[in-house]
Amino acid sequence: MKYITVPVNTSAMKRLDYDDCVDGDLIELTLNEYNYADLLKSNVINQLNTELGINIDDYEDEKIINIDKLIIAKNIIENSIISNKSEVLIQLLIQVDNAIKYKTGLFFYF
């Protein structure tokens, strides 16, 4: 399984760094192999990697914690949803919106 996680506050984000989270700290999106395949097929991961200078990939952990980068990520995902209304893209957009709302970040555990 692969996870895309959003801490609900900065304290939760610090606990996440130490793998010491408590119930309610995280909003998690769990991707099964089919969701993950749809996400890769959408090319959003490649676009995020290129535009944000990050490396979301298999066996890698990555994060987007800068508000400006989260907004860029949101725009990339919204543009992709226009041509591909995949459920996983909609769920990813919700996660980005949560990260912006809580002023935390988006954490990829692939």
N, C-alpha and C positions, 0 to 999 in steps of 0.2 A: 504494500500500500504506500501511497505517496500522500503527503499532507501539505496544505497551504493554510497557515495559521496566522491569526491576528490576536495579539494581546489586547485586553480591554483597558489597560492603563499602563503607565510607565513602570510602576512597581511590578506588574505582571511581566512586562518585557524584561526587566532585570532578572526575575525568577526564571524566565525561559532560558536565559543565558546559562544558568546553572542547573537546568533541568530539575527545577524545584517548584514547579507550578502547583497551585491549589485549585480545587474545583471552582469554576467560574472565571478563571484567569484568561482563558483562551476561547476564541471562536475558531473552530477547525473545519476545514473542507477536506474530506477524505476522498481521494481519487482511486477508483479501481482501474484495472487495466484498460477498460473500454473508455472511461472518462479521460484517462491520460492519453490514449491514442487519439481521441477527438481533439484534445487540447494541442497535441503536437501537429495534427493535421491542419489546424487553424492557422498555424505559423505565428501565433501570438508569442510563444516562448522565444522564438528566434528574433522577433521584433523587439521584445523587451530586452533581450541580451544585447542586441546591437545598439538600440537607442539609449540604454541606461548604462552600458559598459559593465554588465554583470554576466554571470555564468550560471544560469539555471540549467541543470543537466542531470542525467542519471548519476546517482551516487554522490551528489553534491548538495550541500546546504547553501542557501543564498537568501539574502534579505534585501528589501527595499524599505528604508527607514526615513529618507529625506522627503519632506512634504512635496517639494517640486517634482521629484522623481515619481512619487505616488500619483500626482496629477498627470504626468506624462503617461504613466502606465494606464491610468483610467482612460485617457484619450485613445491610446492604442487599442485597448479592449473594446471601447465603444465603437470605434471605426470597424473593427473586425466583426462585431455583432451585426452591423448593417448588412453584411453579405453572408454571414453565417450565424444564424440564431441558435447555435448549439447551447444546450442547457449548461454545460460546463463553463462556457464563456460568461453566461449570465451569473452563475455562482461565483466565478472569479471576480467579476465586476462588483458584486455585493461585498466580497472580501476586501477589495480595494477601497470601496466606500466606507467600510467599517474602520479600516486603518486610518483613513483621513479623518473620520469622525472622532476616533479615540486618540488621534495624534500619536500613534505608535508606529506600526510597520507591518509589512507583509513578509512572512517567513516561509520559504520553500524548503521542504524536507523531502528530497527525491532520492 
